[in-house]
Amino acid sequence: MKRSPREIALLIVPNSDNQVRMIRGVMEYARECGDFQITKHAAIPYVPWSLIDRVECDGVIAYAESPEQVELLRGLSVPVVNLTMHTQPANDLPVVHSDNKMIGQLAAEHLLSTGLSEFAVVGHFAWHHNMLRRDGFINGLAEHGCQPHVIDVDFESETTGDLSIRRVDQQRLCEALQSIPTPFGVFATHDEFSYEVVEACGQADRTVPYDVAVIGVNDYRLVCESTVPPLSSIAQNSERIGYLAAKLVDELIAGAECPSSPICVAPERLIVRRSSAYLALDDSELVQVVRYIREHCHLPITAEDIALQFQLSRRTLDDRFKAALGHSVSKELRVARIRTARELLTTTQLRIVDVGVRCGFDSTSGFVRAFRECTGMTPGQVRRGEPPESAESLD
């Protein structure tokens, strides 16, 4: 017997990549079911919090960021699934969320892999999910005999027009970062906090990533890609979270019991950008050479030009590169150019020929050949988001 359609209200404001992906996950479940409808506000599949008491629905999926919003959800007469853990989850309000401890552990693994031995974690630990991410990071470091500095930040919410932003106390954050001996790695529990760390490092005369490597959470591309340097980040599997939340609310409407604990979803992946590209080298001059290469790889320079810049012979420079990094200065230059090309291919609409020129290649054929050798893919495949076949590591 065909069941009647389920009308679902989404209290998920589509103001970030993370929340938009959650909505897409709900939509995927709705397409599979065929009788699962999402209430729309004008053309957008969501309901403003201020209108929820006027909406007739069979269930609600919400992104509640405050205790007041959580209490509002508890007062509804229909099944509800919450997608946040800003507050301690209660047994009467089911939650689908990322595995926050796993996020922290992944951040620890990445920063440890750079060769760093000093670390810090930055977050707002009154939030339950930030606390879990901190604990996962601490546990991940503890397995290797390390312990991070813990920097608990407060912030003020500021609304400008339609945009609400969080302002961290930069002076306090700057002082906290200045107290840590360089080099060190920072795990920030959100991309916005990663941005604040980069800004504070600038005030504290700390250079990212050469003095401080930084990684955040959410892969909020507008933030990550506009920050200088671009931010490494751990992407939550937000579409999967939305899909499982839709499945759960459907089951609750049908009479299923509320799960006794949050449903946790493993993070999707780590996106490595330049903010965490720290280089653990004892040779301080070589660090300066690598920095020069990364900052000038868009120019048509050669290995000979780089050696001349540092008043070294090409052979001496190659010998030092091979001893420290296992490859030549030419390969370091090529890899830096391919990293830059990959960023341009995924964040701009530049023509492939123009990407090659902006990365220091003197011909399109040479660019495509070098790109394929390094990544196992053509520039066009990367732009289309196709999975790699096999590749030489760029890390």
C-alpha positions in Angstrom: 0.0 0.0 0.0 1.4 3.4 -1.0 1.9 5.7 2.0 1.0 9.3 2.1 3.7 11.9 1.4 5.9 13.0 4.3 6.3 16.8 4.6 9.6 17.8 6.1 10.7 21.2 7.3 14.4 22.0 7.2 15.6 24.5 9.8 19.0 24.7 8.1 20.0 28.1 7.0 21.9 27.7 3.7 24.6 30.2 4.5 27.7 27.9 4.3 29.1 25.1 2.1 28.6 22.7 5.0 24.9 23.5 5.5 24.2 23.5 1.8 25.7 20.0 1.5 23.5 18.8 4.4 20.4 20.1 2.5 21.6 18.2 -0.6 21.9 15.0 1.4 18.3 15.4 2.5 17.2 16.1 -1.1 19.0 12.9 -2.2 17.0 10.8 0.3 13.8 12.6 -0.9 14.6 11.7 -4.5 15.1 8.0 -3.6 11.9 7.8 -1.6 9.6 9.6 -4.0 7.1 10.5 -1.2 9.3 12.6 1.0 8.7 16.3 0.4 10.7 19.3 1.6 8.9 22.5 2.6 10.3 25.4 0.6 10.6 29.1 1.5 10.1 30.8 -1.8 12.5 28.8 -4.1 14.8 27.6 -1.3 14.3 24.2 0.5 14.4 25.6 4.1 12.2 27.2 6.7 13.3 30.3 8.7 13.3 29.6 12.4 10.8 32.5 12.9 8.2 30.7 10.8 8.4 27.2 12.1 5.2 27.6 14.2 3.3 28.5 11.1 4.4 25.5 9.1 2.4 22.2 8.9 4.8 19.3 8.6 5.3 15.7 9.6 8.9 16.1 10.8 11.8 18.6 11.2 15.5 18.4 10.5 17.3 21.3 12.2 20.7 23.0 12.6 20.3 24.4 16.1 23.2 26.6 17.2 21.9 27.9 20.6 20.2 26.5 23.7 17.2 28.5 22.8 16.8 26.8 19.5 17.3 23.4 21.1 14.5 24.2 23.5 12.3 25.3 20.6 12.8 22.0 18.9 11.9 20.1 22.1 8.6 22.0 22.1 7.5 20.8 18.7 4.8 18.1 18.4 6.5 16.3 15.4 9.6 14.1 15.3 12.9 16.2 15.1 16.5 15.4 14.2 19.2 17.9 15.1 22.4 18.3 13.1 24.5 20.1 15.6 26.3 19.4 18.9 26.9 22.9 20.2 25.3 21.7 23.4 25.5 18.4 25.1 23.1 16.0 23.2 20.0 15.0 25.2 18.3 11.6 24.9 15.0 13.1 23.8 16.5 14.9 20.8 18.2 12.6 18.3 21.4 13.9 16.6 23.2 13.1 13.4 26.7 14.7 13.4 30.3 14.3 12.4 32.6 12.0 14.4 34.3 15.0 16.1 36.9 13.0 17.9 37.9 11.4 14.6 38.2 14.9 13.1 40.6 15.9 15.9 42.6 12.7 15.4 42.9 13.3 11.6 44.2 16.9 12.3 46.8 15.4 14.7 47.9 12.9 12.1 48.3 15.5 9.5 50.3 18.0 11.6 52.5 15.2 13.0 53.3 14.1 9.4 54.9 17.5 8.8 57.6 16.7 11.3 56.5 19.3 13.9 56.8 18.5 17.6 55.0 21.6 19.1 51.2 22.0 18.7 48.2 24.1 19.7 44.5 23.7 19.5 42.2 26.7 19.1 38.5 26.6 19.6 35.4 27.7 21.5 35.3 24.9 24.0 31.9 25.8 25.6 30.6 24.2 22.4 30.3 20.4 22.9 31.5 19.5 19.4 34.6 21.8 19.8 35.4 20.1 23.0 35.2 16.6 21.3 37.4 17.8 18.5 39.9 19.1 21.0 39.9 15.8 22.9 40.4 13.8 19.7 43.4 16.1 18.8 44.9 15.7 22.3 44.5 11.9 22.1 46.0 11.7 18.7 49.1 13.6 19.8 49.3 11.7 23.1 49.9 8.5 21.1 53.2 10.1 19.9 54.2 11.6 23.3 53.0 15.1 22.4 50.7 17.5 24.3 49.2 20.7 22.7 48.8 24.2 24.1 45.0 24.7 24.5 43.7 28.2 23.4 40.0 28.7 24.3 38.7 31.7 22.3 35.6 33.8 22.9 34.0 35.8 20.2 31.4 38.5 19.5 28.7 38.0 16.9 28.4 40.9 14.5 25.6 41.4 12.0 26.3 43.6 9.0 23.4 43.7 6.6 22.3 40.1 6.0 25.7 38.6 7.1 26.4 37.4 10.6 30.1 37.0 11.5 32.0 36.0 14.6 34.9 38.3 15.8 37.6 36.7 17.9 39.6 38.8 20.4 42.7 39.1 18.2 44.9 40.6 20.8 44.4 37.7 23.2 44.8 35.2 20.5 48.0 36.9 19.3 49.5 36.9 22.8 48.7 33.2 23.2 50.4 32.3 19.9 53.4 34.5 20.8 53.9 32.4 23.9 54.5 29.2 21.9 58.0 28.4 20.6 58.2 28.2 16.8 57.8 26.2 14.7 54.4 24.7 15.7 51.2 23.4 14.2 47.7 24.7 15.0 44.4 22.8 14.8 41.5 25.2 14.7 38.1 23.7 15.3 36.5 25.8 12.5 37.8 27.4 9.3 36.8 30.9 10.6 39.1 30.3 13.6 41.8 29.2 11.2 41.5 32.5 9.5 41.7 34.3 12.8 44.9 32.3 13.6 46.5 33.3 10.3 45.7 37.0 11.0 47.0 36.8 14.6 50.2 35.1 13.3 50.7 38.2 11.1 50.4 40.5 14.1 52.7 38.2 16.1 55.4 38.2 13.4 54.8 34.5 12.8 54.7 33.4 9.1 52.3 30.7 8.0 53.2 28.0 7.1 57.0 28.5 7.7 56.7 29.3 11.5 53.1 28.0 12.0 51.2 25.3 10.1 47.4 25.7 10.3 44.5 23.4 9.7 40.8 23.9 10.2 37.4 22.2 9.8 34.5 22.4 7.3 36.3 23.2 4.1 34.3 26.4 3.8 35.8 27.3 0.4 34.9 31.0 0.5 37.0 31.3 3.7 39.7 28.8 2.8 40.4 30.0 -0.7 40.3 33.7 0.1 42.8 33.5 3.0 46.5 34.1 2.3 47.8 31.5 2.4 44.8 29.2 1.5 43.7 27.1 4.4 44.0 23.4 4.8 40.8 21.9 6.2 39.0 18.7 7.1 35.7 18.4 5.2 32.8 16.9 7.0 30.7 14.3 5.1 27.8 16.7 5.2 25.8 15.2 2.4 25.9 11.8 4.2 24.9 13.6 7.5 21.9 15.1 5.7 20.9 11.8 4.1 21.1 9.9 7.4 19.1 12.6 9.2 16.4 12.3 6.5 16.3 8.6 6.9 16.1 8.8 10.7 13.3 11.4 10.7 11.4 9.2 8.2 11.8 6.2 10.6 10.7 8.3 13.6 7.5 9.4 11.7 6.8 5.7 11.1 7.0 5.0 14.8 10.6 3.9 15.4 12.2 4.6 18.7 14.6 7.5 19.2 18.3 6.3 19.1 19.9 6.4 22.5 23.1 8.1 21.3 24.2 10.4 18.4 24.7 8.9 15.0 28.3 9.8 14.2 29.6 10.1 10.6 33.3 9.9 9.7 34.8 13.0 8.1 34.9 12.9 4.3 38.5 14.0 3.6 41.4 16.3 4.4 42.1 19.0 1.8 45.7 20.1 2.1 46.4 23.7 1.0 49.4 25.9 1.7 48.6 26.9 5.3 49.9 23.5 6.5 52.7 23.1 4.0 55.4 23.2 6.7 58.8 21.9 5.8 60.7 20.2 8.7 64.3 20.9 7.7 67.4 21.5 9.8 69.0 23.5 6.9 67.6 27.0 7.4 69.0 28.2 4.1 67.2 25.4 2.3 64.0 26.4 4.0 64.4 29.9 2.5 65.1 28.4 -0.9 61.9 26.3 -0.8 60.0 29.4 0.4 61.4 31.4 -2.6 60.4 28.6 -5.0 56.8 28.5 -3.7 56.4 32.3 -3.8 58.0 32.7 -7.3 57.0 29.5 -9.1 54.5 31.5 -11.2 57.5 33.2 -12.9 59.4 31.6 -15.7 62.4 30.9 -13.5 64.8 27.9 -13.8 66.8 25.9 -11.3 69.9 27.9 -12.4 68.1 31.1 -11.6 67.3 29.8 -8.1 70.9 28.8 -7.5 72.1 32.2 -8.7 69.6 33.9 -6.4 71.2 32.2 -3.4 74.8 32.5 -4.7 75.2 28.7 -4.9 76.2 26.5 -7.7 73.5 24.4 -9.3 75.3 21.2 -8.3 75.7 22.2 -4.7 72.0 23.2 -4.5 70.9 19.9 -6.1 73.1 17.9 -3.6 71.6 19.7 -0.6 68.0 19.2 -2.0 68.7 15.5 -2.6 70.2 15.0 0.9 67.3 16.8 2.7 64.3 16.1 0.5 65.3 13.2 -1.8 64.9 15.1 -5.0 66.4 17.9 -7.1 65.6 21.6 -7.1 64.0 21.2 -10.5 61.5 18.7 -9.2 60.7 21.0 -6.2 60.0 23.8 -8.7 57.9 21.6 -10.8 55.8 20.3 -7.9 55.3 23.9 -6.6 54.0 24.8 -10.1 51.7 21.8 -10.2 50.3 22.6 -6.8 49.5 26.2 -7.9 48.0 24.9 -11.1 45.7 22.5 -9.2 44.5 25.4 -7.0 43.8 27.5 -10.1 42.0 24.7 -11.9 39.6 24.1 -8.9 39.0 27.7 -7.8 38.9 29.7 -11.1 37.5 29.5 -14.6 40.8 30.4 -16.3 41.5 28.6 -19.5 43.9 25.7 -19.2 46.4 27.5 -21.4 46.3 30.6 -19.1 46.7 28.4 -16.0 49.9 27.0 -17.5 51.2 30.5 -18.2 50.4 31.7 -14.7 52.3 28.7 -13.3 55.5 29.5 -15.1 55.2 27.0 -18.0 56.3 28.3 -21.4 54.1 25.9 -23.4 50.7 24.3 -23.0 52.0 20.9 -24.0 54.8 21.1 -21.5 52.3 22.1 -18.8 49.9 19.2 -19.6 52.7 16.7 -19.7 54.2 17.8 -16.4 50.8 18.0 -14.8 49.9 14.4 -15.8 53.3 13.1 -14.7 52.8 14.6 -11.2 49.1 13.9 -10.7 48.2 11.0 -13.0 45.5 13.2 -14.5 45.1 15.9 -17.2 44.3 19.5 -16.2 40.8 19.0 -17.7 40.1 15.9 -15.6 41.0 17.8 -12.4 38.7 20.7 -13.4 35.9 18.2 -14.0 36.5 16.6 -10.6 37.3 13.2 -11.9 39.1 10.8 -9.5 42.8 10.2 -10.0 44.2 7.1 -11.6 47.7 7.1 -10.1 49.9 9.9 -9.1 53.2 11.0 -7.8 52.7 12.6 -4.4 52.6 16.3 -4.2 52.9 16.4 -0.4 
